[in-house]
Amino acid sequence: MSINRKILEQVIKATAEPLVIVRVDHSDWPVELSNQAFESITGENIREKPFADVIEQLVGRDLALEISETVRSQQETSFPIELGGKEYLLALKPLQLPDESDARYYVAFWRGGTSAVGGSDMHHALLKAKRRIRDLSRDDPVTGLTNESAFREVLEHDWAVAARENSALSLVVFTLDEFDAYVEVFGRHAADSCLRRVGRAIRRCLRRASDVVGRVNDAELAVLSHASDEDGVLEFASRISSAVRELGLHHPRSTVSRFVTVSFRVGVGSAENQTAAEFLDDLLSSSSG
């Protein structure tokens, strides 16, 4: 039989370890339940707040991005972190019923104290190695961003979530202007360095840890977001375009600027009349057309 929600809330409340349950079949990954121990770490009531935002405020953007990737890939893992001079082990575990193909909930709990962190060194090393193997298959070797195959997987997953919620997703495809000419002048090695710096600039501009940026073609990088306000997405894309220009990467053959620049195409779509693959491919063909 199913456990009554009130009983579950009492169990969570009585748990000494900071604990939170997150609804991951919704686009914002809202916090469903949390105990006082967890809220004492955040300093506020986090019920219904996006989990990615909560984690980013606690541990910073870089680690929050890695945690978000773990949640998206439905993995169980843990991360050693430090908060307020104390060591914790943040453990993440999908909660999945036997008849479910994908987990609808995730539990995150924090184990405190040196013994909790130190005593799990072997376990953590194994989990870290597994994450590294996963990353090698999902990361673009040049930029370190999500590769095209993995980006399409994430898009398919989030597209299905958006379909259940009758909500929309936004995509922005950035194309490095006259990149072939840049390669001709400086060579492939310098061009790869340029791509890495542009990728890092885009990643720094992401608004939420749940946003995803990937390399989808040789000179094209794409950002996936759950934002549905097209004007807001256009402003976001323009800000990224300015950030790339401000890198000051010299481009002697560009007819656009003396520095490396990016053009962009924005799309806001839903599952009503197209698939995730069609949504991305239409935007890619538009940007190259």
BELHUSUL-V104467 format. One record per backbone hydrogen bond with DSSP energy under -1.0 kcal/mol. CO is the residue of the C=O (numbers start at 1). NH is the residue of the N-H. If there is no record, write none. Layout:
BEGIN
co->CO nh->NH
co->CO nh->NH
END
This chain:
BEGIN
co->4 nh->8
co->5 nh->9
co->6 nh->10
co->7 nh->11
co->8 nh->12
co->9 nh->13
co->10 nh->14
co->18 nh->110
co->19 nh->35
co->20 nh->108
co->21 nh->32
co->21 nh->33
co->22 nh->106
co->26 nh->29
co->29 nh->51
co->30 nh->23
co->31 nh->48
co->33 nh->21
co->35 nh->39
co->36 nh->40
co->38 nh->42
co->39 nh->43
co->46 nh->49
co->49 nh->31
co->50 nh->54
co->51 nh->55
co->52 nh->56
co->53 nh->57
co->54 nh->58
co->55 nh->59
co->56 nh->60
co->60 nh->64
co->61 nh->65
co->62 nh->66
co->63 nh->67
co->64 nh->68
co->65 nh->69
co->66 nh->70
co->67 nh->71
co->68 nh->72
co->69 nh->73
co->70 nh->75
co->71 nh->74
co->77 nh->92
co->79 nh->90
co->81 nh->88
co->83 nh->86
co->86 nh->83
co->87 nh->113
co->88 nh->81
co->89 nh->111
co->90 nh->79
co->91 nh->109
co->92 nh->77
co->93 nh->107
co->95 nh->105
co->97 nh->100
co->104 nh->24
co->105 nh->95
co->106 nh->22
co->107 nh->93
co->108 nh->20
co->109 nh->91
co->111 nh->89
co->113 nh->117
co->114 nh->118
co->115 nh->119
co->118 nh->121
co->120 nh->124
co->121 nh->125
co->122 nh->126
co->123 nh->127
co->124 nh->128
co->125 nh->129
co->126 nh->130
co->127 nh->131
co->128 nh->132
co->129 nh->133
co->130 nh->134
co->131 nh->135
co->132 nh->136
co->133 nh->137
co->134 nh->138
co->135 nh->139
co->138 nh->147
co->140 nh->144
co->145 nh->140
co->146 nh->215
co->147 nh->151
co->148 nh->152
co->149 nh->153
co->150 nh->154
co->151 nh->155
co->152 nh->156
co->153 nh->157
co->154 nh->158
co->155 nh->159
co->156 nh->160
co->157 nh->161
co->158 nh->162
co->159 nh->163
co->160 nh->164
co->161 nh->165
co->162 nh->167
co->169 nh->269
co->170 nh->225
co->171 nh->267
co->172 nh->223
co->173 nh->265
co->174 nh->221
co->175 nh->263
co->176 nh->179
co->178 nh->182
co->179 nh->183
co->180 nh->184
co->181 nh->185
co->182 nh->186
co->183 nh->187
co->187 nh->191
co->188 nh->192
co->189 nh->193
co->190 nh->194
co->191 nh->195
co->192 nh->196
co->193 nh->197
co->194 nh->198
co->195 nh->199
co->196 nh->200
co->197 nh->201
co->198 nh->202
co->199 nh->203
co->200 nh->204
co->203 nh->206
co->208 nh->211
co->212 nh->224
co->213 nh->146
co->214 nh->222
co->219 nh->176
co->220 nh->216
co->220 nh->217
co->221 nh->174
co->222 nh->214
co->223 nh->172
co->224 nh->212
co->225 nh->170
co->229 nh->233
co->230 nh->234
co->231 nh->235
co->232 nh->236
co->233 nh->237
co->234 nh->238
co->235 nh->239
co->236 nh->240
co->237 nh->241
co->238 nh->242
co->239 nh->243
co->240 nh->244
co->241 nh->245
co->242 nh->246
co->244 nh->247
co->245 nh->248
co->249 nh->260
co->251 nh->254
co->258 nh->251
co->261 nh->177
co->263 nh->175
co->265 nh->173
co->267 nh->171
co->269 nh->169
co->275 nh->279
co->276 nh->280
co->277 nh->281
co->278 nh->282
co->279 nh->283
co->280 nh->284
co->281 nh->285
co->282 nh->286
co->283 nh->287
co->284 nh->288
END
